[in-house]
Amino acid sequence: MNIHFENLLDLATEIMSLEANEDRHKMSGEWKQAKRRYEALQEEFAAERTKFIDAVLVDDESHAHALGETQTAIQGLKERADASWIPALEYLEANLLPKLEKEAGRSPSTRKFLKALPFILGAALLIGYFGTRVATAVDLGASIDSKTGIEQRASALSKALRYDHWANTKVRRGGWLKGIMLWPIEPTEEEVAAAADFAGLALEASSLATSEYGCSPLKVGYDNGYSDEELAYLQEIANRVRSESFVWQDPPVIALLDAALKIRGC
């Protein structure tokens, strides 16, 4: 047996000693410290067990013999050891052999894949994280006075509204964690400015719809913020501008006026 087996036996011995002396530790007021030590030993045992299994399962041949050889080694120790060692050996038997049997039943290639899986998943998450940032970026290369430019700024507004919605309602934790989670969809300063430009034109179109066509005015928000009615209107007009049914007119505010009238139903 290798050094990891010896370490496992030492850990099992200390674990069983703590269990055997539980009542004494409680009476002496040392149970909390003993309990912390007990939990730490269990974690050490699990880590050392992994090292032992990795050491004995290296190829197809070792997979076929490792379990039997380990069982034989433990049984041999039980037959030769003093009675005081039996609890530790039984703990080793109960907490090592089932895990070893499970791992020995897997092929070496499967075990390698499972060990690499956390790194593979981590890499995939990183690719997705930064890929989302790239994929959600809005192209703002066209002039605001063009159909393409208005559509681009409508996309910037939709992105900004979506980000605000998630930041305020979808992610309950705050601070740096929220910032990290939402960074891939967070608008850039350029996108925020483009969204503000589109919102300004859209609200100007709504005002024209009210003053020239008798539409009821939108309820205004407080402290320079948008009301729920304004937000719903802005999201709807952004969607319409990006739809195939959007008809371009010059200047842009007139094109948005037509969309505003259809949204407001007046």
C-alpha positions in Angstrom: 0.0 0.0 0.0 1.1 3.6 -0.7 1.6 6.6 1.6 -2.0 7.7 1.0 -3.2 4.4 2.5 -1.2 5.1 5.6 -2.5 8.6 5.9 -6.1 7.3 5.5 -5.5 4.9 8.4 -4.0 7.7 10.6 -7.0 9.9 9.8 -9.5 7.1 10.5 -7.8 6.4 13.8 -8.1 10.0 14.9 -11.7 10.2 13.7 -12.7 7.2 15.7 -10.9 8.4 18.7 -12.9 11.6 18.7 -16.1 9.6 18.3 -15.1 7.3 21.2 -14.4 10.3 23.5 -17.5 12.4 22.6 -19.0 12.2 26.0 -15.8 13.2 27.7 -15.4 16.2 25.4 -19.0 17.3 26.2 -18.4 17.1 29.9 -15.2 19.0 29.7 -16.7 21.8 27.5 -14.4 20.9 24.6 -17.1 19.5 22.3 -17.2 22.5 20.0 -13.4 22.3 19.3 -13.6 18.5 19.0 -16.5 18.8 16.5 -14.6 21.3 14.4 -11.6 19.0 14.4 -13.9 16.0 13.5 -15.3 17.8 10.5 -11.9 18.9 9.4 -10.6 15.3 9.6 -13.5 14.1 7.5 -12.6 16.6 4.8 -9.0 15.6 5.0 -10.0 11.9 4.7 -12.1 12.6 1.6 -9.2 14.5 0.0 -6.7 11.8 0.9 -9.1 9.1 -0.4 -9.1 10.8 -3.8 -5.3 10.8 -3.9 -5.2 7.1 -2.9 -7.7 6.2 -5.6 -5.9 8.2 -8.2 -2.7 6.5 -7.2 -4.0 2.9 -7.5 -6.2 3.4 -10.6 -3.7 4.2 -13.4 -4.6 1.7 -16.2 -6.9 -1.1 -17.1 -5.0 -3.7 -15.2 -5.0 -1.7 -12.0 -8.7 -1.1 -12.3 -9.2 -4.9 -12.4 -7.2 -5.5 -9.2 -7.2 -2.4 -7.0 -10.4 -3.2 -5.2 -9.5 -6.8 -4.3 -5.9 -5.8 -3.3 -7.2 -3.1 -1.0 -9.8 -5.3 0.6 -7.1 -8.0 1.2 -4.8 -5.4 2.8 -7.5 -4.1 5.1 -8.6 -7.6 6.1 -5.0 -8.7 6.7 -4.5 -5.7 9.1 -7.8 -6.6 10.9 -6.5 -10.1 11.5 -3.1 -9.1 12.8 -3.9 -5.8 14.6 -4.7 -5.2 18.2 -8.4 -4.9 19.0 -8.0 -1.1 19.5 -7.3 -0.7 15.8 -10.5 -2.4 14.7 -12.8 0.6 14.8 -10.4 2.6 12.6 -10.0 -0.3 10.1 -13.8 -0.7 9.9 -14.2 3.1 9.3 -11.5 2.8 6.5 -13.4 -0.2 5.1 -16.7 1.5 5.1 -15.6 4.9 3.7 -12.9 3.8 1.2 -14.0 0.6 -0.4 -17.4 1.7 -1.9 -15.8 4.8 -3.4 -12.9 2.7 -4.8 -15.3 0.2 -6.2 -17.3 2.9 -8.0 -14.2 4.5 -9.5 -12.7 1.2 -10.5 -15.8 0.4 -12.5 -15.1 3.4 -14.7 -12.6 3.2 -17.5 -9.4 5.2 -17.2 -10.5 7.5 -20.1 -13.8 8.1 -18.3 -12.1 9.0 -15.1 -9.7 11.4 -16.9 -12.7 13.1 -18.6 -14.6 13.5 -15.4 -11.6 15.0 -13.7 -11.1 17.4 -16.6 -14.9 18.2 -16.8 -14.8 21.1 -14.3 -12.0 22.8 -16.3 -13.9 22.2 -19.6 -17.1 23.7 -18.1 -15.1 26.6 -16.7 -13.7 27.3 -20.1 -17.1 27.1 -21.7 -18.5 29.5 -19.1 -15.8 32.0 -19.8 -16.3 31.7 -23.5 -20.0 32.2 -23.0 -19.5 35.1 -20.6 -17.2 37.1 -22.9 -19.0 35.9 -26.0 -22.3 37.3 -24.7 -20.6 40.7 -24.3 -19.5 40.6 -28.0 -22.8 39.1 -29.2 -25.0 41.8 -27.5 -22.9 44.7 -28.7 -24.9 47.2 -30.7 -23.4 48.5 -34.0 -23.8 52.3 -34.0 -22.0 53.2 -37.1 -24.9 54.7 -39.1 -26.1 58.3 -38.8 -29.0 59.0 -36.5 -30.7 60.7 -39.5 -30.8 57.4 -41.4 -33.2 54.4 -41.2 -30.3 52.1 -40.2 -29.1 54.6 -37.6 -32.6 54.9 -36.0 -32.9 51.1 -36.0 -29.5 50.8 -34.3 -30.4 53.3 -31.6 -33.7 51.5 -31.1 -31.6 48.4 -30.4 -29.5 50.3 -28.0 -32.6 51.4 -26.1 -33.9 47.9 -25.9 -30.6 46.7 -24.6 -30.6 49.5 -21.9 -34.1 48.7 -20.9 -33.4 45.0 -20.6 -30.3 45.6 -18.5 -32.2 47.9 -16.2 -34.9 45.4 -15.8 -32.5 42.6 -14.9 -30.4 44.8 -12.6 -33.5 45.9 -10.6 -35.7 42.8 -10.5 -34.0 39.6 -11.8 -30.8 39.6 -9.7 -31.6 40.0 -6.0 -28.0 40.2 -4.7 -26.3 43.6 -5.1 -22.9 45.0 -5.2 -20.0 43.6 -7.1 -21.6 40.2 -7.6 -24.5 41.7 -9.5 -22.1 43.8 -11.5 -20.1 40.7 -12.5 -23.1 38.7 -13.4 -24.7 41.4 -15.6 -21.5 42.8 -17.2 -22.0 40.8 -20.4 -25.3 42.6 -21.1 -24.4 46.0 -19.6 -24.6 48.8 -22.2 -21.4 50.8 -23.0 -21.4 54.5 -22.6 -21.8 54.9 -26.3 -24.8 52.6 -26.3 -26.4 54.5 -23.3 -25.9 57.8 -25.2 -27.5 56.2 -28.3 -30.4 54.9 -26.3 -31.0 58.4 -24.8 -31.0 59.9 -28.3 -33.6 57.4 -29.4 -35.7 57.9 -26.3 -35.6 61.7 -26.8 -36.9 61.4 -30.3 -39.5 58.8 -29.3 -40.9 61.0 -26.5 -40.8 64.0 -28.9 -42.9 62.0 -31.3 -45.3 61.2 -28.5 -45.6 64.8 -27.6 -46.5 65.6 -31.2 -49.1 62.9 -31.2 -50.6 64.6 -28.1 -50.5 68.1 -29.4 -51.3 67.5 -33.1 -53.5 64.4 -33.0 -55.2 64.5 -29.6 -53.5 61.6 -28.0 -53.6 61.5 -24.3 -50.3 62.5 -22.8 -48.0 59.9 -21.3 -47.8 59.9 -17.5 -44.4 61.5 -16.6 -42.0 59.9 -14.2 -40.4 61.5 -11.1 -36.9 62.7 -10.5 -35.8 62.6 -14.2 -36.9 58.9 -14.3 -39.3 57.3 -16.7 -42.8 56.3 -15.6 -44.0 52.7 -16.2 -46.2 54.1 -19.0 -43.2 55.8 -20.6 -41.1 52.7 -20.3 -43.8 50.5 -21.9 -44.2 53.0 -24.7 -40.4 53.3 -25.3 -40.0 49.5 -25.5 -43.0 49.2 -27.9 -41.7 51.9 -30.2 -38.2 50.4 -30.2 -39.7 47.0 -31.2 -41.8 48.6 -34.0 -38.8 50.5 -35.4 -36.9 47.3 -35.7 -39.8 45.4 -37.3 -40.2 44.8 -41.0 -43.4 46.9 -41.0 -41.5 50.1 -40.0 -41.8 52.7 -42.7 -39.0 55.2 -42.9 -39.7 58.9 -43.3 -37.4 61.9 -43.1 -36.8 63.6 -40.6 -36.6 60.7 -38.1 -39.1 62.2 -35.7 -41.8 62.0 -38.4 -41.1 58.3 -38.9 -41.4 57.8 -35.1 -44.6 59.9 -35.1 -46.3 57.4 -37.3 -45.2 54.5 -35.0 -46.3 56.5 -31.9 -49.8 57.1 -33.4 -50.2 53.4 -34.0 -49.0 52.5 -30.5 -51.2 55.2 -28.9 -54.2 54.3 -31.0 -55.1 57.9 -32.0 
